[in-house]
Amino acid sequence: MKKYFGFILSLIILAGCGVYPLLTGSPMARENMFLLLSYVGLALSLNILMGFTGYVSFGHVVFFGIGGYTTFALIYHYGMNLIPALLIGGLVSALIATLIGLAVLNLRGAYFAIATIGINEAFRALISNVDYLGGAEGLFFNLRKAYSAYGGSQKALWISFILLTVITVMVLIVNFLIKHSKFGLGLFSIREDEDAAKVLGINTALYKTVAFAISAFFPGVIGGLFFFKNGSIDPGSAFHLLKSVEMIFMVMLGGIGTVFGPVIGAITYEQIRAFLLVNPTFKDLHLAISGVVLLLIVLFVPEGIVGFLRKRFKFFREVFE
């Protein structure tokens, strides 16, 4: 039962984030929880690659953008229903991740990280020059027309929120299942010593590619929901490198390779970010302060919040893996 503690606690937190706006009916609560859940979902997605496999992707936002553009274009040009458009967006992201993985997952460390940055910037430049996708200016919904199929704009926004809650819970479950599977054990072996994993007979190339594809699917779906809710999409917001840095920060802050870590890391980061942005003294320095916090984590608490709790308290040492 103890091994389920972090998962159950995460599930309760996500359920609370999803239910609270529905109970209050508050659009402000919905918007706040939408942003928070999107951060949690993105952090959990990256955790599959970075936390379990040890490959740090500084360009993981590329899949957020690919999924966002795919979903948005299908609805914008063909009037496709949101749910199948989201699934296609996620699958396209996973497929492209598979193709990219075949090319770059043989790289390690800083070389892999730099390659992912280059891939993200290449997609940003490519999309900026495709007129079908709106070019550099992007695409914009006729909100009344786009949301009419869902009962109007307010209902469409609530539907988006509910779907995001479901997706975030799904990626949490996937994290837990992978961590406690033979596949997850293979990923951890790669993280600890990839050469030794090969000697043990693990097909490291296959394992890494599958993990990369899974970790790309969910950002693709979340990106689709994010831009559907916003009613517009452009290359700058879809492929913003800062979002990748935020994802890495949240995973490291909470605890790499844990199920509960990305959840508490994302929530903590969002609270820090919100405080800094509304504070006149720090609103222009929130990125610099976040960078300093990340440096302190790397130097003094590399295991993150979960690792700190495990070291200090026997109870958490027994229940947090």
Secondary structure as GFF3:
##gff-version 3
##sequence-region A 1 321
A	DSSP	three_ten_helix	2	4	.	.	.	ID=ss1
A	DSSP	alpha_helix	5	24	.	.	.	ID=ss2
A	DSSP	alpha_helix	27	46	.	.	.	ID=ss3
A	DSSP	pi_helix	47	51	.	.	.	ID=ss4
A	DSSP	alpha_helix	52	53	.	.	.	ID=ss5
A	DSSP	alpha_helix	61	78	.	.	.	ID=ss6
A	DSSP	alpha_helix	82	104	.	.	.	ID=ss7
A	DSSP	alpha_helix	109	128	.	.	.	ID=ss8
A	DSSP	three_ten_helix	131	133	.	.	.	ID=ss9
A	DSSP	beta_strand	139	140	.	.	.	ID=ss10
A	DSSP	alpha_helix	143	148	.	.	.	ID=ss11
A	DSSP	alpha_helix	153	179	.	.	.	ID=ss12
A	DSSP	alpha_helix	182	192	.	.	.	ID=ss13
A	DSSP	alpha_helix	194	199	.	.	.	ID=ss14
A	DSSP	alpha_helix	204	230	.	.	.	ID=ss15
A	DSSP	beta_strand	232	233	.	.	.	ID=ss16
A	DSSP	alpha_helix	235	238	.	.	.	ID=ss17
A	DSSP	alpha_helix	241	254	.	.	.	ID=ss18
A	DSSP	alpha_helix	260	278	.	.	.	ID=ss19
A	DSSP	alpha_helix	286	300	.	.	.	ID=ss20
A	DSSP	alpha_helix	304	312	.	.	.	ID=ss21
A	DSSP	alpha_helix	314	319	.	.	.	ID=ss22
###
